[in-house]
Every structure is written in structure tokens, then in C-alpha cells.
Amino acid sequence: MNWSSVKNLLIAILVAANLFLIYNIALQNRTNGYIDENEVRNAVSLLAERGLSVDISCVPLRRFNANIYESPYGDNYFEAAAEALSGAARENRTILPDGGLLIVTKNGDSFEFDNELGFIYNKNSNIPAASYTNITADNFSEFAKSCIDVSKSRLKKLTELAGAFLNAGIPTESLLGIRVDGGVYDEQSGLYYLLAVQLIDGIPISRHNVVCVFMGDTLIASSGHWYFFGLETSYNEELFDQVNILFTDLDTLENYRSSLSENSSDEAEPLPGVSSVSACYAAYWNSDITALYFMPAWQIEHTDGTLIVYNAADSAQYFITR
């Protein structure tokens, strides 16, 4: 008997068995991690029959498996954030008419905070810098058309500077991170503008966008929405998938159209189509505002410009642009 041939045959059989096992594991993981494309196609057809047009190419197939995150939120959040960002102790604190706070630190930096995690920062209480805050995440792309795109090396440098500022109070190992969606140079003012998005484990937090303004390498102003500290506890909960959320979106749009038709004799307008479906996080406070929760959510953009964010844990509406 040719034992060399037998040995080679056994090796080939083992290799084939391992490849078959690997293939089946990958197939199982794919099945568990993704929605069947036919299921999405059937759902899109049903939605179309009820008047909601969905671009099937914009519906992700990957299932959204994400944790709920909790972070303590105390009465001293604003002061702690100002001191962490400026690197200096608080000098004075003024309550604003809208219930927010104006905090000036001992190095002259000023911070305005509202109760929706919004903020405005001016270096050295730079009064002229207040005018920069009219450049927001919503109009950044339009503003950028009149500016010059920065080079990759310059963008990298500005991203590092913005991250060092925005994440000053966040632990190094935190899942909270930053993504930059644009950087431009305004020749008229000689300033650089950067648009940053806050992430949890690579997933954007809804409405947590910040515009940073630089004079050279110095951050002179920043404004938007951001959370400045880390995440401490995580929970796992079953989430509504993208197909279920699309039917929730249909109900939302139908109810909105019905409320309009009650006040109008005109024929009801057709529903706007769905142009984008994406996963995100949404920030919630507990009832006594001592803890902040980041909930997995779905963001749906429509052809008429309407944007709606739904809590993926209970499908409740979190935010709408209307």
C-alpha cells in the first residue's frame, strides 16, 4: 500500500471538511447578521401599495445589533465640561434666560450650554467669534461651496486638534469617537472650518454635530451638540429592524397627512418617498435628569427633505424636522 498517497488523500479530505465547516459558519453568521434581501423586497412592494415609495438600494441589509449606553449626568455637568475643555477652573457662572448657563473660565474662555447638549465656545471670550456660530451642520455644505477644500495633511492636523478639544473629558478607551465630514478654508476671513460628528462605536449620534473654527492651528470657536464625558454602563435589548421601522414610518407619515387634510379641503398630497435609512444613536435623559441614555435608533430621510429618527428599542419617534 502506498502510504504517501493515503496520507495525501486524508489531508485533502480534512482540508475539504474544514473548508465546508468554515463556509457553513460564515453562511450562518451572514444569515444571523443580515436580513434576507427577498424580505426587504417584499416589504418595499407592500409599502408601495400603501403609497410609500422606498428606494430599495438605500435600505441596509445588515441587522442593527447595538447596546444601550448609560452615563451619569449631574448638576455640575456644565461646569465640569467647561473646565475639562478649557483646561482652567471656572471663574463665573451666569444663568441664561432659556435655562442654560454661561460659564467663563479663569483663562478667559467662554461657554454657553443649553439643556439639549448644545454649546457655544469662544476662546478668550472672543466677541467677534460669536458671528462664526451662524455656520452650522445644517448649512455647512452650502457655506463650503464658497470656500476651498483643505489638503489631506491639513485636514488630518485639524481633526487631531478638534478631537483633542472635543474629547478632552472622555477617557482614552471610550467608545465615544469623532468623525470629520468636511474641512474648508475661507479666503475672506482667513479661517478654517471643520464639521465633526460624534460617534459611539463608529455609529453617529443623531444631531451631535459640531463646527470648529480655526485661526491657523488655534481653535477660536466651536458650536453644536456634543456629549463631553464617557459611557459607564451598557445594556442589551431586542431592537426593531429596518423593515419594521419602515412600516412605522408609513404610519407616521399617514397620520401627519391626515392631520393636514382635516384642516384643508384640498385632496391629500402623496406621501414623500424614502431616500435613506441608516443606523444611529439618540440621547435621552431619565426622569430626574441624573443619567443620560444613548439608545440605538433609525434615521430615515425622505424625498421632501423630512428627516425622522425612531428609537430602535420601542419604535417611538425621537426627532422630526417638520
N, C-alpha and C positions, 0 to 999 in steps of 0.2 A: 504494500500500500504506500502511495506517495503522500507522506505526512505533510510535506510542504504545501501540496495542493489543498489538502483538507484544512490545514491551518489558514490558508488564504481564503478559503470558502467560508470558514467560520467567522473570520474577521469581516468579510464582506456582508455576511448576514447580520452581524452585530451592528455594523455601520448603518445598514438599511433600517434595522429596528430602531436605532437611535434617531435617525432622520425622521422616521414615521412618528415617533413619540414627540419629537420637537415640533413637527408640523401640527400634530393634534393639539399640543399645548398652546401653540400660537393661535390656532383656529379657535380654541376655547376662549382664550384671552380676548381675541378680537370679538367674539360673539358676546362676551360679558361686558366689554368696554364700549361697544358700538351698537347703535340702533340699526335694525335691518333697513336697507335702502328702500325695499318694497313697502315697508310700513310707513315710511316718510312719504313715498309717492302716493300711497292710498289716502293718507291724511290730507295731503295737498289737494287731491281731487275732491275730497269731501268738503274741504274749506272753500274751494272754488264754487262748488254747487250752492253754497250758502252766501256767496258774494265776497269772500275774502281771497284775493289773489296773492299767492305766495311764490316768490322766485325760489324754486327748489334748490338751486345751486347755493343759496345763502343759508340753508339750514344745515348746521353741522351734524354729522352722524355720531361723533364721539359723545358718549354719555358724560354728564357733569357729576363727577364724584368729588365733592369738596366738603371740608369741615366747616362748622360754625366756630368762630373765634370770639373770645371774650377778653376784655381788658378793663381794669378798674378805671373809673372816671370820677375824680374827686373835685371838691370845691376849689382846690388850688391848681387845677389843670392849666388855666391861662397863665398864671404866674410862673409855674414850673416850665411851661413851654417857652415863654419869653426868655427866661434865664438860660435854658438849655440852648436856644438858638443864638442868643447874643453872646453867651459866654460871660455874662455880667449879672450882678444881682439887681433886683427890682429897685427903682428909685421912687416912683409914684404910680398910683393906680386910680383910674377915673372910670366911674360907671357911665356908659353911654346911654342916650335916650332909648335906643332899641333893646336895651338889656345887656348888651355886650360890654366889653372892657377895653379901655385904652391903657396900655402899660408902657412906661418909659423906663429903660434900664440905666444903670449908672454910667455906661459908656455912650449914652445918648440915643441908642436905638429905640424906635417906637414900634409898637404892635397894637393893632386893633383886632379884637377877636369877637365873633358873633356866636350865637348859640347853635349854629349848624355846622361847626367845624370850619367856618370860613375865617380868613385872616388877611390883614394887610400889613406888610412890613416895610419900613423906611429906615435906611441906615442913617445914623446920626440925626434922626428926626428931620430928614431932608424934605423940606416942604415942597420944593419943585417936583420931587419924585412922586408926589400924590397924583400928578397927572398921568403917570405911567399906568396906573391901575385901570384905565379905561381899555387897555389891551387885555382881553380875557381869553379863556379857552374857546369860547363861542365865536369870537371874531378874529382869532389868531390867524387862521388860514387866509382870511381876506386881507388882514394887515400885512401878512408875509408877502403878498403879491407885489407890494411896493418896495420890498427890501431885497437884500442879497443873501442867498443861502451861504452859510458858513462852511468852511472846509471840514473834512472828517477829523483832522487833527485838532482843529479849533473846537469843534463840537464835542469831541471827547474831553477836552480840558474843561469846557463849560459844564458838561454833565457831571464831572467829578466835583466841581465847585458847588453846583446846585445840590448834589447828593450829600455833600459834607454839611451843608446848611440844613436842608430839609430833614435829614436823618440824624441830626445831632443828638436827639434824645432817644433814639431807637437802638437797642442792643445789636451788636455786630451779627449775631446768629439769628436775628429775627427773620420771619418770613415776609415782613414788610419790605418792599423794594421800590425802585424808581425806574420808569421808562421815559425816554425823551422822544417826543413825537415831532419835534421841529426846532430848528435854531436858525435865526436870521440876524443880519446886520443892517441897521437903519442908518444910511449915509447922512440923512438930515440931522439927526441927533447925535450920531457917533456912538450909539449904544447897541448892545447885543440883546436879543430877546430869545428866551428858551421856553418851550412848552413841555412841562413834565407831568407824568401820570403816576399816581400811587398804585402799587400792586400788592396783592397778597399771594405768595407762592406763584408769581407770574400772571395772576389774573387781575385785571384792573378793578379798582373800587369805583363804583358809579359816582360821577360828579367830582371825584377827587383829582382835580387838575389844577396846576399852578403855573403862572407865568413868572419867570425870573428875569430881572433886568440887570445887565452888567455894564459897568464902565471899565473897559479893559478887563482885568481879572477880578475886579471888585464887584460883589453883589450889592447893588444900591437900593433895590426894591424888589418886592415879591408879593403876589396876591393870588388868592384862590381858595381851595378847600384841601385840607390835609389833616392826618392824624399824626401827632408828633411823638408818640410813645409806643412801647412794644405790646405784643399779644401774650397773654399768660395762660389761658385755658382753651381747650378745643373740645368740641362735641361733634358727634356724627349723627345724622338724621337722614331718613329717606327723602329724596328730592323729587319734585316734579320734573319730568324730562321735557325736552324741547317740543315734542309733539303735543303733549298735554297743555303746555303753556300757549301754543298757537291757538288751541280751542278756547283757552281763557281769554286770549287777546281778541278773538272773534266776538265773544260775549261782551267784552269791554267796549269795543267799537260799535256794536249793535246798540248797546244801552246808551252810549253817548249820542248816536244818531237819533234814537227815539226821543231823548230829552230835547234835542234841537227841533225835531218835527212837531212836537207838542206846542211849540211856540211859533210855528210857521205853517202857512197854508201851502207852501211850495212842496213839490214832490221830493221825497228823501233823496239825498245825494248818495252815490255809490260809496262803498267803503274804500278807504285807501288801501293800497297793496302793501305787502311786507317786503322790504328790500334788504333787511339784515337781521340776523338772530345771533346773539353772542352771549357768552357767559360772563358774569361779573360778580362783584360783591356789593352789598348795600349795608349802610351803617344804621343801627338802631340803638336807642338808649332804653334801659329798663325804666320802670315806672317812677322810681325816685331819683333817677339820673345819677346813680352811683356806679354804673357799669355800662360799657359800650359793647355792642354785639355787631360783628360783621357776618352777615348772612349771605349764603350763596344766592345768586339772583340771575334772572334772564333779562337781557336788554333787547328790545325789538324796535327797529327803526322802520318807518313807513314812507311810502312814496310822496305823501304830502308834507313831510318834514316832522310829523309827530313822532316823539320818542317816548316809549313806555318801558319802565323797569318793573318786573314782577319778582316778588320773593319766591325763591325756588322751593322753600320748605312748606309754604301753605298756599302758594299761587296768588297771594294778595298783591294788589297794586302798591308799589312803593313810590313811584315817581312818574309824572307825565308832564310833557312840555306844554300841553294845552292849558 
